[in-house]
Protein backbone atom coordinates (compact mmCIF):
# COMPACT_ATOMS: atom_id res chain seq x y z
CA UNK A 1 0.00 0.00 0.00
CA UNK A 2 1.40 3.39 -1.01
CA UNK A 3 0.13 6.85 -0.06
CA UNK A 4 -0.47 7.72 -3.72
CA UNK A 5 -2.73 4.71 -4.24
CA UNK A 6 -4.76 5.52 -1.14
CA UNK A 7 -4.96 9.31 -1.32
CA UNK A 8 -5.24 10.71 -4.85
CA UNK A 9 -7.32 13.59 -3.47
CA UNK A 10 -4.49 14.68 -1.14
CA UNK A 11 -1.61 14.81 -3.58
CA UNK A 12 -2.13 18.42 -4.65
CA UNK A 13 -2.53 19.83 -1.14
CA UNK A 14 0.19 21.85 0.58
CA UNK A 15 1.86 20.05 3.51
CA UNK A 16 1.71 20.96 7.18
CA UNK A 17 4.05 19.68 9.88
CA UNK A 18 3.05 17.69 12.94
CA UNK A 19 4.39 20.40 15.23
CA UNK A 20 2.19 23.03 13.59
CA UNK A 21 -0.89 20.83 13.89
CA UNK A 22 -0.11 20.25 17.56
CA UNK A 23 0.39 23.97 18.16
CA UNK A 24 -2.72 25.20 16.39
CA UNK A 25 -5.27 22.39 16.49
CA UNK A 26 -4.56 19.85 19.21
CA UNK A 27 -8.20 20.18 20.32
CA UNK A 28 -8.03 17.75 23.20
CA UNK A 29 -11.42 19.18 24.28
CA UNK A 30 -13.66 19.32 21.26
CA UNK A 31 -16.88 18.52 19.44
CA UNK A 32 -16.48 15.62 17.02
CA UNK A 33 -18.64 14.91 13.98
CA UNK A 34 -18.22 11.73 11.97
CA UNK A 35 -19.21 11.01 8.39
CA UNK A 36 -19.20 7.95 6.15
CA UNK A 37 -18.11 9.18 2.73
CA UNK A 38 -17.36 7.42 -0.53
CA UNK A 39 -13.96 8.39 -2.01
CA UNK A 40 -15.44 10.13 -5.05
CA UNK A 41 -17.65 12.41 -3.00
CA UNK A 42 -14.81 13.20 -0.61
CA UNK A 43 -12.59 14.25 -3.52
CA UNK A 44 -15.32 16.69 -4.61
CA UNK A 45 -15.64 18.04 -1.06
CA UNK A 46 -11.89 18.64 -0.73
CA UNK A 47 -11.80 20.29 -4.16
CA UNK A 48 -14.59 22.68 -3.17
CA UNK A 49 -12.77 24.09 -0.11
CA UNK A 50 -11.27 27.56 -0.41
CA UNK A 51 -8.69 28.04 0.80
CA UNK A 52 -7.62 24.44 0.33
CA UNK A 53 -6.75 22.53 3.50
CA UNK A 54 -3.20 21.48 4.26
CA UNK A 55 -2.28 17.85 4.78
CA UNK A 56 -0.01 16.38 7.44
CA UNK A 57 3.20 15.19 5.80
CA UNK A 58 6.10 13.44 7.55
CA UNK A 59 9.16 12.42 5.51
CA UNK A 60 7.11 12.59 2.32
CA UNK A 61 4.31 10.38 3.66
CA UNK A 62 0.70 11.51 3.92
CA UNK A 63 -1.07 8.28 4.97
CA UNK A 64 -0.08 6.54 8.18
CA UNK A 65 -0.87 3.11 9.58
CA UNK A 66 -2.68 3.01 12.91
CA UNK A 67 -3.75 0.22 15.25
CA UNK A 68 -5.96 0.93 18.26
CA UNK A 69 -6.82 -1.74 20.82
CA UNK A 70 -9.98 -1.03 22.82
CA UNK A 71 -10.43 -2.41 26.32
CA UNK A 72 -13.72 -3.28 27.97
CA UNK A 73 -15.07 -5.17 30.96
CA UNK A 74 -16.36 -8.76 30.73
CA UNK A 75 -19.89 -7.33 30.63
CA UNK A 76 -19.04 -4.88 27.83
CA UNK A 77 -19.75 -1.89 30.10
CA UNK A 78 -18.04 0.66 27.81
CA UNK A 79 -19.90 -0.62 24.78
CA UNK A 80 -23.26 -0.74 26.54
CA UNK A 81 -22.84 2.81 27.85
CA UNK A 82 -22.46 4.02 24.27
CA UNK A 83 -25.24 1.78 22.93
CA UNK A 84 -27.67 3.15 25.53
CA UNK A 85 -26.41 6.74 25.12
CA UNK A 86 -25.50 7.22 28.73
CA UNK A 87 -24.51 10.87 29.16
CA UNK A 88 -21.27 10.14 31.01
CA UNK A 89 -19.11 7.44 29.51
CA UNK A 90 -15.54 6.60 28.63
CA UNK A 91 -13.33 4.62 26.28
CA UNK A 92 -9.91 3.18 26.98
CA UNK A 93 -7.55 2.27 24.18
CA UNK A 94 -3.91 1.82 23.39
CA UNK A 95 -2.79 3.27 20.10
CA UNK A 96 0.13 2.11 17.99
CA UNK A 97 1.58 4.31 15.27
CA UNK A 98 2.83 1.41 13.18
CA UNK A 99 5.20 3.35 10.93
CA UNK A 100 7.20 4.66 13.90
CA UNK A 101 6.52 1.79 16.35
CA UNK A 102 5.26 4.34 18.88
CA UNK A 103 2.67 3.45 21.53
CA UNK A 104 0.28 5.47 23.69
CA UNK A 105 -2.53 4.95 26.17
CA UNK A 106 -5.62 7.10 25.68
CA UNK A 107 -8.72 7.77 27.75
CA UNK A 108 -11.70 9.51 26.17
CA UNK A 109 -14.27 10.98 28.55
CA UNK A 110 -17.64 12.22 27.39
CA UNK A 111 -19.48 14.81 29.45
CA UNK A 112 -23.20 15.45 29.86
CA UNK A 113 -22.93 18.35 27.42
CA UNK A 114 -21.62 16.07 24.66
CA UNK A 115 -18.02 17.31 24.74
CA UNK A 116 -15.24 14.77 24.38
CA UNK A 117 -12.04 15.23 26.35
CA UNK A 118 -9.12 13.02 25.37
CA UNK A 119 -6.18 12.28 27.64
CA UNK A 120 -3.04 10.65 26.24
CA UNK A 121 0.27 9.43 27.56
CA UNK A 122 3.00 7.94 25.42
CA UNK A 123 4.43 4.64 26.64
CA UNK A 124 8.03 3.51 26.90
CA UNK A 125 7.07 -0.08 26.14
CA UNK A 126 5.62 -2.21 23.36
CA UNK A 127 1.89 -2.91 23.58
CA UNK A 128 0.71 -6.48 23.00
CA UNK A 129 -2.74 -6.29 21.41
CA UNK A 130 -3.78 -9.63 22.95
CA UNK A 131 -2.62 -8.88 26.51
CA UNK A 132 -4.04 -6.87 29.38
CA UNK A 133 -3.03 -3.26 29.87
CA UNK A 134 0.70 -2.97 30.58
CA UNK A 135 1.58 -1.65 34.04
CA UNK A 136 2.33 1.91 32.89
CA UNK A 137 -0.96 2.12 31.00
CA UNK A 138 -2.93 0.58 33.87
CA UNK A 139 -1.58 3.18 36.29
CA UNK A 140 -2.58 5.97 33.90
CA UNK A 141 -6.12 4.63 33.47
CA UNK A 142 -6.56 4.03 37.20
CA UNK A 143 -5.96 7.71 37.85
CA UNK A 144 -9.37 8.67 36.43
CA UNK A 145 -12.14 8.50 39.07
CA UNK A 146 -14.74 7.47 36.47
CA UNK A 147 -12.67 4.41 35.50
CA UNK A 148 -10.69 3.46 38.60
CA UNK A 149 -13.20 0.92 39.93
CA UNK A 150 -13.33 -0.97 36.62
CA UNK A 151 -9.68 -0.65 35.61
CA UNK A 152 -8.67 -4.09 36.89
CA UNK A 153 -11.42 -5.73 34.78
CA UNK A 154 -10.44 -4.16 31.46
CA UNK A 155 -9.24 -6.62 28.83
CA UNK A 156 -8.70 -6.35 25.04
CA UNK A 157 -11.96 -6.41 23.09
CA UNK A 158 -11.29 -5.23 19.52
CA UNK A 159 -8.27 -3.89 17.62
CA UNK A 160 -9.02 -1.47 14.79
CA UNK A 161 -6.56 -1.04 11.90
CA UNK A 162 -6.68 1.68 9.27
CA UNK A 163 -4.79 4.26 7.23
CA UNK A 164 -5.11 7.84 8.50
CA UNK A 165 -4.58 11.17 6.79
CA UNK A 166 -4.93 14.43 8.74
CA UNK A 167 -6.01 17.78 7.30
CA UNK A 168 -5.76 21.22 8.84
CA UNK A 169 -8.25 23.94 7.92
CA UNK A 170 -8.75 27.43 9.31
CA UNK A 171 -11.28 26.20 11.87
CA UNK A 172 -10.79 22.47 12.41
CA UNK A 173 -8.63 19.40 12.31
CA UNK A 174 -9.99 16.64 10.09
CA UNK A 175 -8.98 12.98 10.07
CA UNK A 176 -9.71 10.71 7.12
CA UNK A 177 -9.50 6.97 7.81
CA UNK A 178 -9.51 4.38 5.02
CA UNK A 179 -9.38 0.57 4.84
CA UNK A 180 -10.85 0.34 8.33
CA UNK A 181 -11.09 -3.07 9.98
CA UNK A 182 -12.00 -4.16 13.49
CA UNK A 183 -10.40 -7.43 14.59
CA UNK A 184 -11.72 -9.45 17.54
CA UNK A 185 -9.50 -11.33 19.97
CA UNK A 186 -10.51 -14.61 18.28
CA UNK A 187 -9.24 -13.35 14.90
CA UNK A 188 -12.55 -12.56 13.23
CA UNK A 189 -12.69 -9.20 11.45
CA UNK A 190 -15.28 -6.66 10.34
CA UNK A 191 -14.49 -4.25 7.50
CA UNK A 192 -15.84 -0.90 6.34
CA UNK A 193 -14.74 -1.70 2.79
CA UNK A 194 -13.94 1.30 0.58
CA UNK A 195 -15.88 3.86 2.62
CA UNK A 196 -13.93 6.64 4.35
CA UNK A 197 -14.58 7.60 7.95
CA UNK A 198 -14.15 11.38 8.06
CA UNK A 199 -14.09 13.06 11.46
CA UNK A 200 -14.13 16.80 11.98
CA UNK A 201 -12.80 18.07 15.29
CA UNK A 202 -13.73 21.64 16.11
CA UNK A 203 -14.02 23.71 19.25
CA UNK A 204 -17.79 24.21 19.02
CA UNK A 205 -19.73 25.11 15.89
CA UNK A 206 -19.65 23.24 12.60
CA UNK A 207 -16.72 24.24 10.39
CA UNK A 208 -16.18 24.69 6.69
CA UNK A 209 -15.61 20.97 6.07
CA UNK A 210 -18.89 20.12 7.80
CA UNK A 211 -20.74 22.66 5.66
CA UNK A 212 -19.09 21.38 2.48
CA UNK A 213 -20.10 17.81 3.32
CA UNK A 214 -23.68 18.92 3.95
CA UNK A 215 -23.71 20.74 0.61
CA UNK A 216 -22.80 17.43 -1.06
CA UNK A 217 -25.60 15.62 0.72
CA UNK A 218 -23.49 13.95 3.40
CA UNK A 219 -24.79 14.15 6.95
CA UNK A 220 -23.18 13.09 10.22
CA UNK A 221 -23.35 9.35 10.86
CA UNK A 222 -23.69 7.31 14.02
CA UNK A 223 -20.42 5.44 13.80
CA UNK A 224 -17.77 4.36 16.27
CA UNK A 225 -14.96 2.16 15.05
CA UNK A 226 -15.00 0.22 18.30
CA UNK A 227 -18.74 -0.04 18.83
CA UNK A 228 -19.69 -0.67 15.21
CA UNK A 229 -17.01 -3.34 14.75
CA UNK A 230 -17.95 -5.01 18.03
CA UNK A 231 -21.63 -4.99 17.08
CA UNK A 232 -20.81 -6.67 13.76
CA UNK A 233 -18.67 -9.28 15.48
CA UNK A 234 -21.13 -9.86 18.35
CA UNK A 235 -24.63 -9.40 16.90
CA UNK A 236 -26.18 -10.55 20.18
CA UNK A 237 -25.23 -7.19 21.74
CA UNK A 238 -27.69 -4.25 21.56
CA UNK A 239 -26.86 -2.40 18.35
CA UNK A 240 -29.91 -0.38 17.23
CA UNK A 241 -27.89 2.83 17.40
CA UNK A 242 -25.61 1.61 14.61
CA UNK A 243 -28.06 -0.52 12.60
CA UNK A 244 -27.98 1.67 9.48
CA UNK A 245 -24.17 1.72 9.42
CA UNK A 246 -24.01 -2.03 9.97
CA UNK A 247 -26.45 -2.74 7.14
CA UNK A 248 -24.89 -0.37 4.65
CA UNK A 249 -21.16 -0.46 5.24
CA UNK A 250 -19.82 -3.28 7.44
CA UNK A 251 -19.12 -6.89 6.53
CA UNK A 252 -17.10 -9.79 7.95
CA UNK A 253 -13.78 -10.37 6.16
CA UNK A 254 -10.36 -11.94 6.54
CA UNK A 255 -8.32 -9.74 8.90
CA UNK A 256 -5.25 -7.74 7.90
CA UNK A 257 -2.03 -8.74 9.64
CA UNK A 258 0.15 -6.72 11.96
CA UNK A 259 2.40 -4.32 10.07
CA UNK A 260 0.76 -5.10 6.73
N, C-alpha and C positions, 0 to 999 in steps of 0.2 A: 504494500500500500504506500503510495507516494502522496504528498500534499497536493500536487497538481491534479491527480486523478480524483481526489476527494473534493477539492475546493476550487473549481473553475471560476466561481463567482467572486473569489477573494484575490485572485491574482493581480488585478489592476489597482487594488487599494494601497494607499500609502501605509508604511509600517509604523507601529508604535512599540516602544520598549516596555518590558515588564515593570521597570521601576516607575515609569510615567503612569502606567495604569494603577499601580499601587498608591502613588501619590495623589492622583486626581479622582480615582473611582473605586477605592477599596470597598466602600458600601457594605461594611459588616452589618449595619442595621439598615434594612431596606424593605421595599415592597417588590415582590417578585411576580412576574406574569409569565406563564408558559404557553407556548403555541406548538402545535403539530403542523409542520409545513412541508409540502413537497418541494424538492430541489428547484424545479422550474419557477414556481411562485416566489421562492425565496430570492432567486437571482433577480427577478423583476423588482422585488421590494428593495433590495440593496441598490439596484440601479436607479431607483427613484429618489434616493436620499440626497439631499443637497444642504450643506456640503456632505461629501461622501465620508463614511466612517473610516477610521484607521483600524488596521488589523494587527494583533499581537504577532510579532515575529522575533524568533530567537535563533540565531545562527542559520538564518535562511529558511527556517521551518515555520509554517503557519498552522499546522494541524498536529495536535499532540495526543498521545495515547494516555488514557486515564483508566484506573481501576479503583472502584470504591466498594469496600465491604461494609455492609450494614449489619448492625447487631440488634438483636431483639431478645425478649424474654421467652421462655418456653410457651407461654400463653399468647405470644404475639401482641404484647401490650402496646408497643409503639405503632404497629400496623393498625390495630383496632382503634386506637385514639384518632388516627387520621381517617379511618373508614367511617367513624361515627362523628367526625367533625368536632371533636372536643376542643374547646377554645384554647386550652393550655396543653401543649404537647411538645415532644422532643424527638430528635433523631440522633443516633450515634453512629458514626462511620469512621473507618480509616480510609485514607486516600493515598494511592500510589501514583506518582507521576512516572510512568514507565520509562520514558525516554531518558530521565536523569536518575532513576532508581532512588527517588526521594519519597519519604513517607510522612504522613501527618495524621493526627487524630482530630476529628471535628465534632462539635456538638452544635446542633441547630435547635434553638428554642423559639417557639411561636407564642406570642402574647395574645391576650383577649382582643386586642385591637387589630390583629391580623399581621402585625409586623414580624419579620423573621430576623433574629439576631444570631449570627454565626460566630462561634469561638473556635480557634484553631491553634494547635501547637505542633510544631515539627518534631519528629522523633529521631533519635540517634540510633535506631535499630531497624532491622528488616521486619516487615509485617507479614505473617503467614495468614493467608486468607482463610484457611481451614481451622485455625486455632483461636482460642479465646483472646481477649484483649491482652497485649503485652503489659508488663507491670507499669511502665511509664504512662501508657495510654489509660490504664485502669485508674491510676492515681489522678490523672487529669479529669476523667469523667466523674469520679467520686466527689470531686470538689463542687459539683453543682447540686444544690439542695433538691431540685426537682427530680434528680436522677439517682442520688446517693443510695437510696433504699433498694433500688433495683440493679445497681451496678454489678453486683456479684452474680446476678442471673444472666447477664447479657452474653449471648453466644452468636457466632456468625449465622446469618440467615440467607442473604443473597449478596453476590458480588456483581456489580454492573461494570461493563467494559464498553468503551466508546472512544471516538476521536473528537477532540474539542478544539474549536477555533473561537477566539475572543475578539470582539469588536469594541471600539471606544467611540462614542458619539459625544456631542456637546452636553447631553443630559442623562446619559446612562452608560452602563456597561452591559454588553450583550454576549451571551455564550451560545454557540451553535454546536450541537452534539449530533454526530452521525454514526451509523453502524452500531446502534445501541443494542446491547444484549444484557439480560439479567440471568446469572448462572446460580442455581441452587447448590447447596452443599452436597447433594447426591449426584451432581453433574448435569442435571437437566437444564435446558436453557430456553428463555423466551426472547424473541427478537422483535424490534420495531421495524425491521426491513429497511427500505430506502428513506423513510420519513425522517425529517430533521426535527429535533427538539430544540426550539429556540426559546431562550429565557432572557427577558429584559429585567434588569436590576436597577431600579431608580429610587430616589429618596422618598418620593411621595406620588405625585401625579404621573399619569401616562406620558411617555416621551415620544420623540419623533418616530422611533421604530415601531412602537405600539400603533401610532396613528397610521403609519404606512401599511402595516399589516391589516388593520381594519379596512383601509381603503381598497385592499386587494381581496376583501371578503374573508379574512382569516381572523377568527376570534379566539380569545384565551381558552385553553383546554384544561380539563381536570386530568392532570397527568403527574405522576411521581415515579421516577425510575424504580425506586424501591417498591413502593406499594403496587404499582401496576404489574411489575414483573412477578412479585410474590403472588398477586391475585391470579395471574395466568398459570403459575406453577402449582398453586394450591387453590383450586376452584371451590373448595369447600368453605373457604373464608368469606366473610361478607365483602362484597365488591361492587355493590350498586353504584357507588360514587364514580367508578371508573369503567362502567359497562360499555359506554360508547367507544372509549379508547380501546378496550379489549377486543370488541367486535371488529373495529375498523382497521387496527394497526398492529396488533400483537399476535404472534404465532410461535409455536414451539419449534425449535431448530436444534441442530448440532452446535454445541458451544465452541466459541473461539478459545484458543489456548493462550496461556500466559506468555506475554512478550510477542505475540503474533502481530 
